[in-house]
Amino acid sequence: MSSGPLLYADRSERGKLRFTGPQRAWFLHQILTQSLEDIAPGDARDAAMITVHGRMVGYMEIVATEDELLAHFEPELAATLPEAIRRYVFGTRVEIVEVTNDFGLVLVVAPDWENLAAAAAPKAILHPTQSLGIPAGYLWIKAGTMEDVVAALKERGGEQASEEQLEAMRVETGMARWGRDMDEKTLPPEVGLDDVAVHYDKGCYVGQEAMAKIKFRGKVNRKLRRIRGDKPLRAGAEVTLDGAKVGNVTSAGGSKGLALLRYTVEPGAHVVVGDAPVEVVA
């Protein structure tokens, strides 16, 4: 029995890549912010691809099986991220295949999502996700089997979640999302990815020097903060403090939101969005 509600959503539109070959993990270890050389079957890790200056090229979630690494990412990155990765292959023994249409992708949210997912889709590849900040995971399923998987989830009490519901969950926990809170101008530490997708103790990778300098300096100029008010918030709205602009709302879920603010704006501060007072929360 589930100890909480079971929600699901079809996110098959996300881009998907398959990495095979004996150097697949080593290859990604060299070009991404995450440590991947020691990834074992069943392990899931998030990673950013950044420039030599530390700006983000893209963001992906990776899961390992016995003989491959599977990665998925926001649809907005489908036209750019795969090509950016392939530029580094050279003579590496890795094969990269775009498999967006070969797999369906179901997001499952529940305290015991793994047991429920395994029962509903025993052939699925289970991929834990930190993207909502609460227990959840993705099911990689064979294309064309979505209807059967959804029916099995419904039999176990599953309810389809709207994107608005999922965004509200994410905003509540302060988890950044590509295309909303982070883009090509973002440094990973600005949006709280230090503990999620950046490994500071591994060896050289593209952008490693920039990340090390930020860690040594101890700060970035902007930080993603949770905000809360009494009126509905709008993504893109300007945030001011004492009449001066200090940032913008990046995601909104009703009267709660995320905002990329000057690093000097700490939790507990009272700012203004539009003409409405808003509190910056921890």
CORUR-V204635 format. One record per pair of residues at least 24 apart in sequence whose ideal C-beta (glycine too) atoms are under 10 Angstrom apart, sorted by the first residue. I is the first residue (numbers start at 1). J is the second residue. Records with the same first field share a line. If there is no record, write none. Layout:
I=J, J
//
This chain:
1=112, 115, 116, 156, 157
2=110, 111, 112, 113, 115, 116, 156, 157, 158
3=110, 111, 112, 135
4=109, 110, 111, 112, 113, 134, 135
5=109, 110, 111, 157, 158, 159, 161
6=108, 109, 110, 111, 112, 113, 116, 117, 120, 153, 154, 156, 157, 158, 159, 161
7=107, 108, 109, 110, 113, 132, 136, 153, 157, 158, 159, 160, 161, 162, 165, 166, 169
8=106, 107, 108, 109, 110, 113, 116, 117, 120, 136, 139, 149, 150, 153, 154, 156, 158, 159, 160, 161
9=105, 106, 107, 108, 109, 136, 138, 160, 161, 162, 163, 165, 166
10=104, 105, 106, 107, 146, 149, 150, 160, 161
11=72, 74, 75, 104, 105, 106, 107, 129, 131, 138, 139, 163, 166
12=72, 75, 100, 101, 103, 104, 105, 106, 107, 140, 141, 143, 146
13=74, 75, 78, 100, 105
14=60, 61, 71, 72, 73, 74, 75, 76, 77, 78, 100, 103, 105, 107, 138
15=58, 60, 71, 72, 73, 74, 75, 76, 77, 78, 79, 80, 81, 82, 98, 99, 100, 105
16=60, 70, 71, 72, 73, 78, 82, 97, 98, 99, 100, 101, 102, 103, 104, 105, 140
17=60, 62, 69, 70, 71, 72, 73, 78, 81, 82, 85, 86, 96, 97, 98, 99, 100
18=65, 68, 69, 70, 71, 95, 96, 97, 98, 99, 102, 103
19=62, 64, 68, 69, 70, 71, 85, 94, 95, 96, 97
20=65, 67, 68, 69, 70, 93, 94, 95, 96, 97
21=67, 68, 69, 89, 92, 93, 94, 95, 96
22=67, 92, 93, 94
23=89, 91, 92, 93, 94, 95
24=64, 67, 68, 69, 92, 93, 94, 95, 96
25=62, 64, 69, 94
26=92, 93, 94
27=69, 85, 88, 89, 90, 92, 93, 94, 96
28=60, 62, 69, 71, 85, 88, 92, 94, 96, 205
29=199, 202, 203, 205
30=88, 92, 202, 203, 204, 205, 206, 208
31=57, 84, 85, 87, 88, 89, 92, 205, 206, 207
32=57, 58, 59, 60, 62, 71, 85, 197, 198, 199, 202, 205, 206, 207
33=59, 188, 193, 194, 196, 197, 198, 199, 200, 202, 205, 206, 207, 208, 211
34=60, 62, 193, 196, 197, 198, 199, 202, 205
35=198, 199, 200, 201, 202, 203, 205
36=62, 64, 69, 199, 202, 205
37=202, 203
38=202
39=63, 64, 69
40=64, 66
41=65, 66, 67, 68
42=66, 125, 126, 127, 128
43=69, 128
44=70, 126, 127, 128, 129, 130, 137, 138
45=69, 71, 128, 130, 196, 197, 199
46=71, 129, 130, 131, 193, 196, 197, 198
47=71, 188, 193, 196, 197, 198, 199, 205
48=178, 182, 186, 187, 188, 191, 193, 196, 197, 198, 207, 211
49=73, 77, 81, 84, 85, 88, 205, 206, 207
50=184, 186, 187, 188, 198, 205, 206, 207, 208, 210, 211
51=84, 184, 206, 207, 210
52=206, 207, 208, 209, 210
53=187, 207, 209, 210
54=186, 187, 188, 189, 190, 206, 207, 208, 209, 210, 211, 212, 213, 214, 220
55=183, 184, 185, 186, 187, 188, 207, 210
56=178, 182, 183, 184, 185, 186, 187, 188, 190, 191, 193, 207
57=81, 84, 85, 184, 206, 207
58=82, 84, 85, 178, 182, 183, 184
59=131, 176, 177, 178, 179, 182, 183, 186, 188, 191, 193, 196, 197
60=85, 178, 197
61=127, 128, 129, 130, 131, 138, 197
62=127, 197
63=125, 126, 127, 128, 129, 137, 138, 140
64=125, 127
65=125, 140
68=95, 97, 99, 125
69=94, 96
70=99, 103, 105, 125, 127, 138, 140
71=96, 99, 127
72=99, 100, 103, 105, 127, 129, 138, 140
73=100, 178
74=177, 178, 179, 180
75=100, 178, 179
76=178, 179, 183
77=178, 179
80=184
81=178
88=206
99=140, 143
100=143
101=143
102=140, 142, 143, 144
103=138, 139, 140, 141, 142, 143, 145
104=139, 140, 141, 142, 143, 144, 145, 146, 147, 149, 150
105=138, 139, 140, 141, 146
106=137, 138, 139, 140, 141, 145, 146, 149, 150, 153, 158
107=131, 132, 136, 137, 138, 139, 161, 166
108=135, 136, 137, 138, 139, 149, 153, 158, 161
109=134, 135, 136, 137, 158, 159, 161, 165, 166, 169
110=134, 135, 136, 137, 153, 156, 157, 158
111=135, 136
113=137, 138, 139
115=156
116=152, 153, 156, 157, 158
117=141, 149, 152, 153, 156, 158
119=152, 153, 155, 156
120=148, 149, 150, 151, 152, 153, 154, 155, 156, 158
121=145, 148, 149, 150, 152, 153
122=152
123=149
124=149
129=175
130=173, 175, 195, 196, 197
131=166, 169, 170, 173, 175, 176, 177, 178, 196
132=166, 167, 168, 169, 170, 171, 172, 173, 175, 177
133=169, 170, 171, 172, 173, 174, 175, 196
134=169, 170, 172, 173, 175
136=166, 169
164=253, 254
165=253
166=253
167=235, 251, 252, 253, 254, 258
168=251, 252, 253, 254, 256
169=253
170=251, 253, 258
171=226, 227, 228, 233, 250, 251, 252, 253, 254, 256, 257, 258
172=226, 228, 253, 254, 256, 258
173=226, 258
174=224, 225, 226, 227, 251, 256, 258, 281, 282
175=224, 251, 258
176=224, 250, 251, 258, 260
177=250, 251, 258
179=250, 251
180=235, 250, 251, 252, 258
181=224, 235, 249, 250, 251, 258, 259, 260
182=224, 250, 260
183=250
185=222, 260
186=220, 222, 224, 250, 260
187=211, 214, 220, 221, 222
188=214, 220
189=214, 215, 218, 219, 220, 222, 223, 224
190=214, 220, 221, 222, 223, 224, 260, 263
191=220, 222, 223, 224, 250, 258, 260
192=223, 224, 225, 258
193=224
219=263, 264
220=263
221=262, 263, 264
222=246, 247, 248, 259, 260, 261, 262, 263, 265
223=247, 259, 260, 261, 262, 263, 264, 265, 266, 267, 280
224=250, 251, 258, 259, 260, 261
225=250, 257, 258, 259, 260, 261, 262, 263, 265, 266, 267, 269, 271, 280, 281, 282
226=251, 256, 257, 258, 259, 267, 279, 280, 281, 282
227=251, 252, 255, 256, 257, 258, 259, 261, 265, 267, 269, 271, 273, 278, 279, 280, 281
228=254, 255, 256, 257, 278, 279, 280, 281
229=254, 255, 256, 257, 270, 271, 272, 273, 274, 276, 277, 278, 279
230=255, 276, 277, 278, 279
231=255, 273, 274, 275, 276, 277, 278
232=256, 257, 276
233=257, 258, 259, 273, 274, 276, 278
234=273, 274
235=259
237=272, 273, 274, 276, 278
238=272, 273, 274
239=265, 271, 272, 273, 274, 278, 280
240=271, 272, 273, 274, 275, 278
241=265, 269, 270, 271, 272, 280
242=271, 272
243=272
246=271, 272, 280
247=271, 273, 280
248=273
249=273, 274, 278
256=281
//
